[in-house]
Amino acid sequence: MKETFSSFTVDMSECVKDHGINIIQTTADIIQNLEPHFDIAIKIASYILVIYDKAKTNKKICRVFADRVDLALTSIKYLQRHIDKNIEKFHEKSYFESFMHFIEVLEHIKNFVEEVSEFKGFKKFFVASVVNQQLNEIRDDFDNCYKSLQLAIAIDDVVNRENENEEIKSDLSQLKGFFEDIKHSFNITDQKLSIITAKIEMLEKNSSILDKSKPPTIGPENLIVPEDIIERNSVVLRKYRNLDVACKPTKYSTDDNNPESKKAGATLTIWNELSECPYIIKFLGVSNLDIYNENVTVLEWAEFGDLKSLYESKNLNWKLKLSMARDVFRGLCFLNHIRVLHHDVRCENILVVEGFKCKITNFTLSRKTQYVTSKVHDGESVKQMMRWMAPEKLKPYQKSNQNTKIEPYTYACEMFSFGMLLWELSFNRVPYKDMEYEYDEIVEHVMSGKRETLNFVNCPPDIIDGFTEIITSAWQHENRKRPSTQKVSKILESLYKSHENNLLNLNEETNYEPQKSQESSFTTSTISTNNNAIEVVNKHVIDLLPLSDGIEHHNTKAKRTKSKQDYKICWECFNAHANIGNKTAMYWKGLYLWKGFVEKNQIEAKKLFKIAADAGMADAQLEYAFAYDSKNLKNPDLPFDKKECWKYLNMAAENNNSIALYHVGITYYNGKMGVKQDKEKGIGYLKLSALQDNPKAIETLDKHGINL
């Protein structure tokens, strides 16, 4: 016989609970108390679909879950609307618990898709088998849970697992090839990239951690005037350590101590650390010259100037253009890897150095992937950028949409601009050149779904096919239809390898017969967006407090008041969710048992920490490692296990827990716990911890005179 809420014995003097779940007597009570849980499920599902739309990588893998979540969203909303007809289901304890677990599965999907859709999961997900294992575990969990809820739309009627498996296999293959190319191209360790990314995070937050950062300074006596003086606009050529360098005036002063100078100093310091990337123009330091009243930045010299000036003055053959396009895209991949978007991708912002290698310049490190740009009001700046801008960024400049909400600048916008740059490089002119003085005309042209034409002449057929595929897919009006990084990288790398052994010099003639012009002009539909944001409105204690509300109550109230009543509210929430299998709740229940806020049982707490730790929760990994700390040697039930402690401490550090990063760092730096001393590795971990504002890590670096 099924166990139901109505079958429990009820003590009318006090509402009886099963694992913290109050017995609900009326249909109205059940409906009222289910509302916040429905809202949370809908909110998480909606957010997953947003992540999918903005996914940079592993688009097909993300789609596996987007399809399921879209189905779930429809089914959950239907169930919510018809809850009065389905109320008997929620009288069943097993059904209610399945619904609670379903919310947990949605949270797992959100975390997984967030990781694999961006480069921030690079190190963790470099091994394709890790992705595949986690994907299958979450997919199976979702499907089983969905079926147990008997929702309106059967999942087997919508999802085809065989087709999914082929798409997953394709994405994993691209993932492996893409990151092999990335690792081969960028001579920077994973740890150093993580440190750079963390510094950019601090830069975006205007953190004071980087206030002491100063870029390298170069004495003016070390900048030698060459025999052949070259000046381009305000940039002059000098010799520095037998290298040709460009000296460009800057308003930054090493002597100023205002917030703007501090941020500029931190930015230049980070730029200097990017010098090992071969596709970013190198910044060498700051100096001063007699010919300028202000300081100068000392940069790598670009022998051929910017790419726009080069294609206007020289005849670039198609194979050289292929090599240049590959260089530019690799540079954009690197910036995206450290979670920076360029915002102004065009040939004028690409410098060409010796050997016709292309390097990106004019990017701003503080404009990260989640940065929301404002409308550019400078008319001249608009005219310069508009030809490369995505439709969603042009929309506010359309006369009929002057008051339109400004859309964030996303990876999809960057991809659109790269498509325009590739067109510009292919045909040696800026887009929409005939509309030179009528930028309103450009806006209307693009917003109506029209683009430039493709008219390749004397071009190898495979390059025509590859460039056409990239350009037309990048030009898609609907941003979700634009290609992933992996797809574009695969096309360019494959083309490059097929021509690598016979790349021609700058003006060498090609022997290809003229190809018939291939023109492409197409119209696509405009983006449809859903702005119906759903908020969680119930913030008071209900019969089963949503787990997120229980955590919030702990962080905002119980920690402050330290009252038994507030701790008890949280405890009942964590206990109830843990007892129906929620791994996050198990961690919180374990924390309460460990610290004895309501009850104390460190043995049980340790078991709960391990379950949550093995599910991938960083805080639980840290607590489980500390449960093996030598302080507990006196407790025979918690014996010290150095191997287990170190294993889980490293797991927490890999998941970017600042406390774990500090302890792993200090262990490597000092050679403790039987770990071989490795000061360089230890410093890397300590820097990552310090960049999360960990006071012990900051103090340790200062103590040893190590500059962040």
Helices and strands as residue ranges (DSSP letters): G 5-7, E 17-18, E 21-22, H 27-53, H 59-81, G 83-85, H 87-91, H 93-116, G 119-121, H 128-148, G 155-157, H 161-185, H 190-204, G 208-210, G 220-222, E 231-232, E 235-240, E 243-249, H 259-273, G 274-276, E 283-288, E 295-300, H 307-313, H 318-337, G 347-349, E 350-353, G 354-356, E 357-360, H 379-386, H 391-394, G 395-397, G 399-401, H 411-427, G 433-435, H 439-447, H 461-474, G 479-481, H 485-499, G 500-502, H 547-553, I 554-558, H 559-561, H 564-579, H 583-595, H 602-614, H 618-626, G 630-634, H 642-654, H 658-670, H 679-690, H 695-703
